[in-house]
């Protein structure tokens, strides 16, 4: 299934959000808040309903509760990231868990952000709008082509030495950010903030995990250089010494 053919669509410019929450009261409150801001909202209170809503009609954003009956939110996140139609749909996890290890796991599985209950309406809207703004970001960036690595953000396509490389949305964003700053060291804090918005969560292993996956998928371990204790640098063909 081609992910581009199943990309999230908006009706007359209205963004769609699926709320996966087993508490009907909480779900109703979130729905009311989001609809008041002009979003089109659908609610799923069970595993199957979530799969049907999200996979059949991919939204612009999924609000995913972790503590669900039948299947935890982590497993649903893994399912959504494995499907071509939803692998690039932003996910905001909602949970009563506040342990850092849970946050790391959710982000490593592909979640875009993590909001701990109880949360205020203002904070929820701020996170939702920030994620949607970031998901629109690649359209404003130029394509990258150094003769070896080619990045086309509009077609969501990456090729390395002529070979197509399938990346997740976060991996694409990270690679694109490194490519836009080719040859320059990108500090860990800057990458975490630009890609994940984690200005207060900079000791996360999330960045390292995504860098490792990029190296494996590209088949080029030396393309992205580790600057110990500082960050990472992409060494493209244009920035390599002759």
Secondary structure, 3 states (H helix, E strand, C coil): CCHHHHCCCCECCECEEEEECCCHHHHHHHHHHHHHCCCEEEEECCHHHHHHHHHHCCCCEEEEECCCCCCCHHHHHHHHHHCCCCCCCEEEEEECCCCHHHHHHHHHCCCCEEEECCCCHHHHHHHHHHHHHHHHHHHHCCCEECCCEEEECCCCEEEECCEEECCCHHHHHHHHHHHHCCCCCEEHHHHHHHHHCCCCCCCCCHHHHHHHHHHHHHCCCCCEEEECCCEEEECCCCCCCC
